Amino acid sequence: MVKRRRIVAAVTRARLLELARKFEVSGLSGKPKEEIVQAISAKRSVKTRRLLESMKRVELKAACRAVGLDDGGRAKAALIARLMGENDGQPEPPARQGLRVLLVEPDYRAKFPPLGLLKIGTYHRSRGDEVRLVRGVLKDAGYWDRVYVTSLFSFHHRKTIDTILHYKRVVGDDLTRIFVGGVYATLFPKTIFKETGVWPLQGRINSPNLLGLGDDDATVDGLIPDYSLLEELDYEYGLDDCYFGYATRGCVNRCPFCAVPQLEPEFEPYTGLREYVKAIAHKFGERQNLVLMDNNILASNQFTRIIQDMIDLGFQRGAKRNGRERVVDTGPFMRNLTPRQSGRILHLTQGV
């Protein structure tokens, strides 16, 4: 079996203090990491297996690497067996325990729900993780394996920074457990880092393993949002009973005053609106209205196809549901159209 000291030394100082509190090893606040490692390693009443079982999978992997062992595999039990020096021929251990994941939107005023967080929620729940969505500062937060904090506009700077700093304390300053993203974080990552010490995720999570779990190939931005998470909030976004999504992403222009080229640098003329909406309806039930958050839908060479998708989804002229007219909100770009552009839309949509 690998010596306990080498295992414990692979854990961050912040997590070591959490483990010390759990195992009732007192008097370590303000002590250097080396002294904390020594105190926990020498605690005879804490059995090595119990110590390993209290560590997270990412920490067990780090311990394996630190002592020259293979860090492959998803199950915690397999990593623990490896560190305990148990026979490699043992039966396959049970599946890993799920992570506890907290999704946080600062409590600024918002009209639209945080789709990025809701998609991260879908991703983590697909892994069997426990997920909760909150707004603002949760004072008695408890323990969370991962905390994701979103951001919106620069005029919410102070509230966003204070929220990040609060949850940074919640995770014991362990930067492997806190993630910051969103519009403001993408546009001003250096500002976020200077004030919080957390370097944010920038742009869309549209490549595998951007969340750093290392055992998946999920493109989170392509998932449907988990609408059920909104039921936990005591907050009204002002647009109830809607599908929220995109028919296109990005913009073909590079206007110097616009942030879109930084947020969504590649223009996607078609995202599969029909399949996206149908998937939401199948999992969370049908919605009354459709809200598209596109930046420049008119630039798409698939515009006619997008309009046909809307019609096929039941948003044609005069469409009603539950006796109420159905509405398509196509976003701010509609407010700046020329009469010719408006006429084209009316013609194609038949009044959508």
Secondary structure, 3 states (H helix, E strand, C coil): CCCHHHHHCCCCHHHHHHHHHHCCCCCCCCCCHHHHHHHHHCCCCCCHHHHHHHCCHHHHHHHHHHCCCCCCCCCHHHHHHHHHCCCCCCCCCCCCCCCEEEEEECCCCCCCCCHHHHHHHHHHHHCCCEEEEEECCCCCCCCCCEEEECCCCHHHHHHHHHHHHHHHHHCCCCCCCEEECCHHHHHCHHHHHHHHCCCCCCCCCCCCCCCCCCCCCCCHHHCCCCHHHHHHCCCCCCCCCEEEECCCECCCCCCCCCCHHHHCCCCECCCCHHHHHHHHHHHHCCCCEEEECCCCHHHCCCHHHHHHHHHHCCCCCCCEECCEECCEECCHHHHHCCHHHHHHHHHHHCCC
